[in-house]
Amino acid sequence: MSTTFLETPSPEVMAKYEAVIGLEVHVQLATRTKIFCGCATSFGAAPNSNVCPVCLGLPGALPVLNRQGVELAIRAGLALHCEIGEQSVFARKNYFYPDLPKGYQISQFEEPVCGKGYVDIMLESGPKRIGVTRAHMEDDAGKSLHDGHRDSDKYTYVDLNRSGTPLIEIVSDPDMRSSDEAYAYMTEIKQAMQFTDVSTCDMEKGHLRCDANVSVRLPGAELGTKVEVKNVNSFRFLKMAIDYEISRQIGVVEGGGKVKQETRLFNSETGETVSMRSKEQAHDYRYFPEPDLVPLHISRAWLDRVKSEMPELPAVKRKRFVEEIGLSEYDAGVLTATREISDYYERATSASGDAKITANWVMGDLAAMLKAAEKDIGESPISPENLGALVTLIGKGELSGKLAKDIFPKMFASGDSAQAIMDREGLRQISDTGALEKIVDDVLAANPKQVEQYKAGKIAVIGFLVGQAMKASRGQAAPGTVNDLLKKKLDA
């Protein structure tokens, strides 16, 4: 079969084709123990220490389903607007990897716990709905290690700590047409899983992984041959892998060749995908019902209870922030990027009573300081209540914006409230007219040129004079009072 590859097709050639993309997203459920045994799921343990006869696949060992894992799978399905099956069945998916000790994976095939659903994404062109084919439960394989150990050039080492960790695999419909759409879809999946406490989605720990199925075709034509790009572990690499694969497949077709159905891996160093193996079909896995597990029944009462405990989803929260609080779409997106950020913001707003000003502080000064300190918002030295109190002081006129900017780094460094720092350092906004008159008189005397400009009709110069008064008072002067005094004296 020809594999001719026309290198880097031109933009004109690329524009002739349409990409068809579906994603298979693997999410590790946030259980303390594995899906079919009592071994810990903790990350970073010594190799092959969190194992037992069940997850080692030893003869005679029987699996016992983790109830919490089922509840988290139901939560995931509800977050993805899936139909929750009243009955689901586990199946054996047979294949042979060095890190799969049983020789099969316990998964779901014909009757998954979560059926059809959807995810809404937002693009520059507007909203788009991506269908979810299914979301099913399964156990994970172990991990093959090819470097970092003695004689790694000769041997492959196997760590089975991950074997048996609980997963859901979220399979999308082939509804995406670009890497940007895939990126947006993955972002929504990650946020939904984090907001519902289904998973931490820590990609560095393998809690969120993605396989991308990519094909190309002329618009309106039948689907092209699908290629799977396996185990992409970052959003940026997912986008790069899809873009490369689209270009590669178009190059093959334009070069007169045929795209092979295969599984490929993405090389992050070269930015290219490389062939791994020919792609198996469903019948190659020889699925059959798992004989050691009875069908899973989800009662109406169980489902209703899980529904009642569901938190607000990120898409709903974004909409509320826009429609009820009046934030922009962009600000609402930033403030719901993670559950930790949205929780922090809402607690700070509750303390301040001013949603918009609080949003500015969270996205501006606080975000900048956290980034510089390489901290997450959950590690912020400034509590949301202290941030809210700072905004309140500004709103009540007890603290100028300039003085607040000076105090904020001290709050970050010490963890103290703005009030405590003001009391300790004697920082008070000066609102007394008598105390401010001398500062204003000194500013006018020191800036005769600007005074003349004002009297000549250049009213905007008063902003400069206010700034000089604020500087002279070390930011403690009340800007409104200074502005009024300047106007009064200049107009006289």
HELIX and SHEET records of a PDB file:
HELIX    1   1 PRO A   11  ALA A   15  1                                   5    
HELIX    2   2 ARG A   67  ALA A   79  1                                  13    
HELIX    3   3 SER A  179  PHE A  195  1                                  17    
HELIX    4   4 MET A  203  LYS A  205  5                                   3    
HELIX    5   5 PHE A  235  GLU A  254  1                                  20    
HELIX    6   6 ALA A  282  TYR A  285  5                                   4    
HELIX    7   7 ARG A  300  SER A  308  1                                   9    
HELIX    8   8 PRO A  314  ARG A  320  1                                   7    
HELIX    9   9 PHE A  321  ILE A  325  3                                   5    
HELIX   10  10 GLU A  329  LEU A  335  1                                   7    
HELIX   11  11 ARG A  339  SER A  352  1                                  14    
HELIX   12  12 ALA A  355  TRP A  361  1                                   7    
HELIX   13  13 VAL A  362  LEU A  366  3                                   5    
HELIX   14  14 ALA A  367  ALA A  373  1                                   7    
HELIX   15  15 ILE A  377  GLU A  379  5                                   3    
HELIX   16  16 PRO A  384  GLY A  395  1                                  12    
HELIX   17  17 GLY A  401  SER A  414  1                                  14    
HELIX   18  18 ALA A  418  GLU A  425  1                                   8    
HELIX   19  19 THR A  433  ALA A  446  1                                  14    
HELIX   20  20 PRO A  448  LYS A  455  1                                   8    
HELIX   21  21 ILE A  459  VAL A  461  5                                   3    
HELIX   22  22 ILE A  462  ALA A  472  1                                  11    
HELIX   23  23 PRO A  479  ASP A  491  1                                  13    
SHEET    1   A 8 GLY A 117  LEU A 123  0                                        
SHEET    2   A 8 GLY A 126  ASP A 139 -1                                        
SHEET    3   A 8 PRO A 166  SER A 172 -1                                        
SHEET    4   A 8 GLU A  18  GLN A  28 -1                                        
SHEET    5   A 8 LEU A 208  ARG A 217 -1                                        
SHEET    6   A 8 VAL A 227  VAL A 232 -1                                        
SHEET    7   A 8 GLU A 262  ASN A 267  1                                        
SHEET    8   A 8 GLU A 272  SER A 278 -1                                        
SHEET    1   B 2 GLN A  87  SER A  88  0                                        
SHEET    2   B 2 LEU A 296  HIS A 297 -1                                        
SHEET    1   C 3 TYR A 104  GLN A 108  0                                        
SHEET    2   C 3 PHE A  90  ASN A  94 -1                                        
SHEET    3   C 3 PHE A 288  PRO A 289 -1                                        
SHEET    1   D 2 LYS A 143  LEU A 145  0                                        
SHEET    2   D 2 TYR A 157  ASP A 159 -1                                        
END                                                                             
